[in-house]
Amino acid sequence: MSFEISRVIRRVSRVLLVAAAVTSLAGCQVRPLYSSVDGAGPKLAAVKISQPRDRVEQLVRNHLVFLTNGGAGEPAHADYQLQLYVTSVRADVLDEQVARNTPTRVTVSATFSLTRISDGKVLKTGARSITSLADVGLQEFAKLRAYRDAEDRASRELAEFLRGEMATVLARNG
């Protein structure tokens, strides 16, 4: 008799566990972030990005314009404004040279503010930084080229992170 009761209790507890799992997952929605129906794709294409002040900021901005508009350039009608400030810092990893090359890191940082133009509401502010490594040689041109290549890599990666941040915010709040 008690064996049947324990079996019934186990069966009921399994059913309740499955019901609880289904209920908790019912609120979850999985959808593409950049979908054209309800996602951030069209909203990203309506973001105007502030004018750059230097070369590294220009790199980040150009890549962001390409990523947000699919290569179509800047939007004709902007619903959102991204205020972007980008800096680049170079630092040696080691104090001494190793085999005529100095390992160096270049950190590209951005602070940003995404604003809805219609009502001036700030949707997101934040900061991101990306570090890229380089080996800097003794020749002056090679040194400059190594720094630029590292800044280029970090700028592209930073732009991709910023696009992801904007897409997330615009899909939720847009």
DRENKOLTOR-583787 format. One record per residue: residue number from 1; chain; x, y, z of N, C-alpha, C in turn. Coordinates in steps of 0.02 Angstrom, whole numbers, plus 50000, padded with zeros to 5 digits. Layout:
   rolo   pagu      nX      nY      nZ     caX     caY     caZ      cX      cY      cZ
    NUM      A       X       Y       Z       X       Y       Z       X       Y       Z
...
This chain:
   rolo   pagu      nX      nY      nZ     caX     caY     caZ      cX      cY      cZ
      1      A   50041   49941   50000   50000   50000   50000   50043   50063   50000
      2      A   50092   50066   50045   50136   50125   50048   50179   50130   49986
      3      A   50193   50073   49953   50232   50074   49891   50193   50110   49836
      4      A   50128   50098   49832   50087   50131   49782   50080   50206   49796
      5      A   50076   50224   49858   50070   50295   49876   50134   50332   49858
      6      A   50192   50302   49872   50255   50335   49855   50263   50340   49780
      7      A   50239   50290   49743   50243   50292   49670   50198   50348   49642
      8      A   50140   50356   49670   50094   50409   49649   50124   50478   49666
      9      A   50155   50483   49725   50186   50547   49745   50243   50564   49697
     10      A   50284   50515   49679   50339   50527   49631   50312   50549   49563
     11      A   50259   50517   49540   50231   50533   49475   50201   50604   49476
     12      A   50167   50622   49529   50138   50688   49535   50193   50741   49540
     13      A   50246   50726   49576   50301   50774   49582   50336   50784   49515
     14      A   50342   50732   49475   50372   50739   49408   50328   50784   49364
     15      A   50263   50771   49366   50216   50811   49326   50220   50884   49348
     16      A   50222   50897   49413   50227   50966   49438   50293   50998   49419
     17      A   50347   50960   49419   50412   50986   49399   50412   51006   49326
     18      A   50385   50963   49283   50381   50978   49211   50336   51039   49200
     19      A   50280   51042   49236   50234   51099   49229   50268   51164   49251
     20      A   50307   51162   49304   50343   51221   49327   50396   51243   49276
     21      A   50430   51195   49246   50481   51212   49196   50449   51243   49134
     22      A   50394   51215   49112   50359   51242   49053   50333   51312   49068
     23      A   50306   51322   49127   50280   51388   49146   50335   51440   49149
     24      A   50393   51422   49177   50447   51470   49182   50477   51487   49114
     25      A   50476   51439   49068   50503   51452   49001   50453   51485   48954
     26      A   50390   51487   48974   50339   51515   48930   50350   51590   48919
     27      A   50380   51625   48966   50393   51696   48958   50453   51712   48915
     28      A   50494   51662   48901   50554   51674   48860   50535   51679   48787
     29      A   50567   51725   48753   50557   51732   48681   50626   51732   48649
     30      A   50632   51690   48600   50694   51688   48562   50680   51715   48493
     31      A   50715   51768   48475   50706   51797   48409   50773   51827   48388
     32      A   50783   51833   48323   50846   51863   48299   50851   51936   48320
     33      A   50909   51956   48342   50920   52024   48365   50914   52074   48308
     34      A   50938   52056   48248   50939   52102   48192   50882   52088   48143
     35      A   50828   52056   48164   50772   52041   48119   50739   52105   48096
     36      A   50709   52101   48037   50678   52161   48010   50606   52171   48034
     37      A   50576   52121   48064   50507   52126   48086   50501   52169   48149
     38      A   50532   52148   48202   50525   52183   48266   50591   52199   48299
     39      A   50645   52178   48268   50711   52185   48299   50742   52253   48288
     40      A   50807   52254   48293   50844   52317   48291   50870   52336   48222
     41      A   50861   52293   48172   50889   52306   48105   50870   52374   48076
     42      A   50804   52389   48069   50785   52455   48042   50803   52513   48089
     43      A   50802   52500   48153   50818   52553   48201   50893   52569   48199
     44      A   50935   52519   48189   51007   52531   48182   51022   52574   48121
     45      A   50983   52564   48068   50994   52601   48007   50974   52675   48014
     46      A   50940   52692   48069   50918   52761   48080   50959   52795   48135
     47      A   51021   52772   48146   51064   52803   48196   51115   52849   48162
     48      A   51116   52911   48184   51165   52960   48160   51223   52960   48210
     49      A   51284   52956   48184   51343   52952   48227   51381   53018   48223
     50      A   51403   53042   48280   51437   53107   48284   51500   53108   48241
     51      A   51519   53168   48221   51578   53178   48179   51642   53164   48219
     52      A   51692   53133   48187   51754   53115   48222   51801   53174   48232
     53      A   51845   53166   48282   51894   53217   48296   51965   53197   48276
     54      A   51978   53131   48269   52044   53108   48250   52039   53044   48209
     55      A   52097   53018   48190   52100   52959   48146   52068   52898   48176
     56      A   52081   52883   48239   52055   52822   48270   51979   52827   48278
     57      A   51956   52885   48298   51884   52895   48303   51850   52889   48234
     58      A   51884   52912   48183   51859   52904   48114   51854   52831   48095
     59      A   51903   52791   48114   51900   52719   48099   51840   52686   48132
     60      A   51830   52700   48196   51773   52671   48232   51708   52694   48200
     61      A   51703   52758   48186   51641   52785   48157   51627   52755   48089
     62      A   51678   52751   48045   51667   52723   47979   51643   52650   47983
     63      A   51674   52612   48026   51653   52542   48032   51583   52537   48062
     64      A   51566   52580   48109   51498   52581   48136   51446   52599   48083
     65      A   51461   52649   48042   51415   52668   47989   51404   52609   47942
     66      A   51457   52574   47925   51451   52516   47881   51410   52461   47915
     67      A   51423   52447   47978   51388   52393   48013   51314   52408   48025
     68      A   51298   52470   48040   51229   52487   48056   51185   52494   47994
     69      A   51214   52512   47937   51174   52524   47877   51188   52473   47822
     70      A   51225   52422   47836   51238   52370   47786   51277   52395   47726
     71      A   51319   52445   47735   51359   52471   47681   51324   52526   47641
     72      A   51264   52547   47662   51226   52597   47625   51245   52669   47643
     73      A   51290   52679   47689   51310   52746   47709   51267   52772   47766
     74      A   51270   52837   47777   51233   52867   47832   51159   52873   47815
     75      A   51116   52871   47867   51044   52875   47854   51023   52945   47831
     76      A   50973   52946   47787   50946   53011   47765   50903   53042   47820
     77      A   50866   53000   47855   50824   53023   47911   50845   52985   47973
     78      A   50871   53020   48023   50895   52987   48084   50844   52994   48140
     79      A   50831   52939   48174   50787   52939   48232   50827   52939   48297
     80      A   50891   52920   48292   50933   52914   48351   51000   52949   48338
     81      A   51031   52972   48391   51097   53004   48387   51145   52968   48433
     82      A   51202   52947   48406   51254   52917   48446   51311   52967   48453
     83      A   51321   52991   48514   51377   53035   48528   51436   52991   48548
     84      A   51491   52995   48513   51547   52949   48520   51611   52987   48534
     85      A   51649   52966   48585   51715   52993   48601   51764   52934   48605
     86      A   51814   52935   48563   51862   52879   48559   51932   52905   48573
     87      A   51969   52866   48613   52039   52881   48628   52081   52819   48616
     88      A   52145   52831   48604   52192   52776   48593   52253   52787   48637
     89      A   52275   52735   48671   52334   52739   48715   52382   52683   48697
     90      A   52446   52700   48692   52498   52651   48677   52540   52640   48740
     91      A   52556   52577   48753   52597   52561   48812   52640   52500   48798
     92      A   52703   52503   48819   52747   52444   48813   52728   52392   48864
     93      A   52732   52329   48844   52716   52274   48890   52775   52260   48935
     94      A   52835   52262   48906   52896   52249   48944   52940   52311   48946
     95      A   52984   52315   48994   53029   52373   48999   53088   52368   48951
     96      A   53108   52308   48933   53166   52301   48889   53144   52270   48823
     97      A   53186   52280   48772   53172   52252   48706   53188   52178   48706
     98      A   53148   52140   48670   53158   52068   48663   53171   52054   48589
     99      A   53232   52034   48572   53251   52016   48504   53234   52072   48455
    100      A   53252   52133   48472   53244   52192   48430   53171   52214   48421
    101      A   53125   52180   48452   53055   52200   48450   53030   52213   48521
    102      A   52990   52263   48528   52961   52278   48593   52887   52260   48591
    103      A   52866   52214   48633   52794   52199   48635   52756   52258   48664
    104      A   52704   52278   48628   52666   52338   48645   52592   52323   48643
    105      A   52555   52359   48684   52482   52353   48680   52453   52421   48664
    106      A   52402   52420   48622   52365   52481   48604   52294   52471   48628
    107      A   52271   52517   48670   52203   52514   48696   52162   52569   48666
    108      A   52108   52550   48632   52061   52598   48603   51999   52597   48647
    109      A   51981   52655   48674   51924   52661   48720   51873   52708   48691
    110      A   51810   52694   48706   51755   52736   48683   51706   52748   48739
    111      A   51684   52809   48745   51626   52824   48787   51572   52847   48739
    112      A   51511   52826   48752   51457   52839   48704   51392   52855   48740
    113      A   51348   52887   48703   51281   52904   48727   51233   52898   48668
    114      A   51184   52854   48675   51133   52844   48623   51069   52880   48644
    115      A   51046   52926   48603   50989   52969   48620   50936   52963   48566
    116      A   50872   52959   48587   50816   52963   48540   50806   53036   48523
    117      A   50807   53053   48460   50804   53123   48439   50735   53154   48452
    118      A   50682   53115   48443   50615   53143   48448   50600   53174   48516
    119      A   50621   53142   48570   50606   53168   48637   50669   53183   48678
    120      A   50728   53171   48650   50791   53185   48686   50807   53137   48741
    121      A   50772   53081   48744   50784   53032   48797   50848   52994   48784
    122      A   50891   52991   48835   50953   52953   48830   50937   52879   48843
    123      A   50947   52838   48793   50932   52766   48798   50988   52726   48830
    124      A   51050   52747   48817   51107   52709   48843   51168   52753   48844
    125      A   51205   52750   48898   51271   52779   48901   51318   52725   48925
    126      A   51380   52728   48905   51426   52677   48928   51496   52689   48902
    127      A   51539   52642   48918   51609   52646   48896   51632   52575   48879
    128      A   51673   52570   48829   51702   52506   48808   51775   52519   48791
    129      A   51816   52468   48800   51885   52473   48778   51908   52406   48752
    130      A   51950   52409   48702   51978   52349   48670   52053   52358   48667
    131      A   52089   52304   48683   52162   52306   48681   52187   52261   48625
    132      A   52234   52287   48587   52264   52249   48533   52340   52248   48544
    133      A   52371   52192   48532   52443   52184   48543   52482   52192   48478
    134      A   52543   52217   48484   52586   52226   48426   52659   52217   48447
    135      A   52700   52197   48399   52773   52195   48409   52802   52254   48371
    136      A   52833   52300   48407   52859   52361   48378   52935   52354   48369
    137      A   52957   52364   48307   53028   52358   48292   53066   52423   48303
    138      A   53128   52423   48280   53171   52482   48290   53164   52533   48234
    139      A   53145   52512   48174   53138   52558   48118   53077   52602   48128
    140      A   53084   52665   48113   53031   52714   48126   52967   52699   48087
    141      A   52973   52684   48022   52913   52670   47982   52879   52606   48006
    142      A   52918   52555   48021   52889   52491   48045   52854   52502   48112
    143      A   52883   52546   48153   52852   52561   48218   52784   52595   48209
    144      A   52782   52645   48165   52719   52680   48152   52667   52633   48122
    145      A   52689   52589   48076   52643   52543   48044   52615   52492   48095
    146      A   52657   52469   48140   52635   52422   48191   52582   52454   48237
    147      A   52594   52516   48256   52545   52552   48297   52479   52561   48260
    148      A   52483   52580   48197   52422   52591   48157   52384   52526   48147
    149      A   52419   52472   48133   52385   52408   48124   52349   52387   48187
    150      A   52381   52396   48244   52350   52379   48308   52288   52423   48321
    151      A   52294   52488   48305   52236   52533   48313   52180   52513   48266
    152      A   52197   52493   48205   52146   52472   48157   52108   52410   48182
    153      A   52145   52361   48206   52113   52299   48232   52068   52315   48292
    154      A   52093   52354   48338   52054   52371   48397   51993   52413   48379
    155      A   51999   52458   48331   51943   52500   48310   51887   52459   48279
    156      A   51905   52411   48236   51854   52368   48205   51817   52328   48258
    157      A   51854   52299   48305   51823   52259   48357   51779   52302   48403
    158      A   51802   52362   48419   51764   52408   48460   51698   52427   48426
    159      A   51700   52440   48361   51640   52457   48324   51589   52399   48326
    160      A   51613   52338   48322   51567   52281   48325   51535   52275   48394
    161      A   51573   52287   48446   51544   52286   48513   51492   52341   48521
    162      A   51507   52401   48496   51461   52457   48502   51396   52443   48463
    163      A   51403   52413   48405   51342   52395   48367   51300   52346   48406
    164      A   51331   52297   48438   51293   52250   48479   51257   52283   48537
    165      A   51292   52330   48569   51261   52368   48625   51201   52407   48599
    166      A   51209   52442   48543   51154   52481   48516   51096   52437   48495
    167      A   51110   52381   48463   51057   52336   48441   51016   52310   48500
    168      A   51050   52293   48553   51015   52268   48613   50969   52322   48642
    169      A   50995   52382   48647   50956   52437   48676   50897   52454   48630
    170      A   50909   52458   48565   50855   52478   48519   50802   52423   48512
    171      A   50821   52360   48519   50772   52306   48516   50726   52309   48576
    172      A   50752   52331   48634   50712   52334   48695   50672   52399   48700
    173      A   50706   52456   48690   50677   52521   48706   50656   52561   48645
    174      A   50684   52545   48587   50676   52586   48528   50611   52618   48521
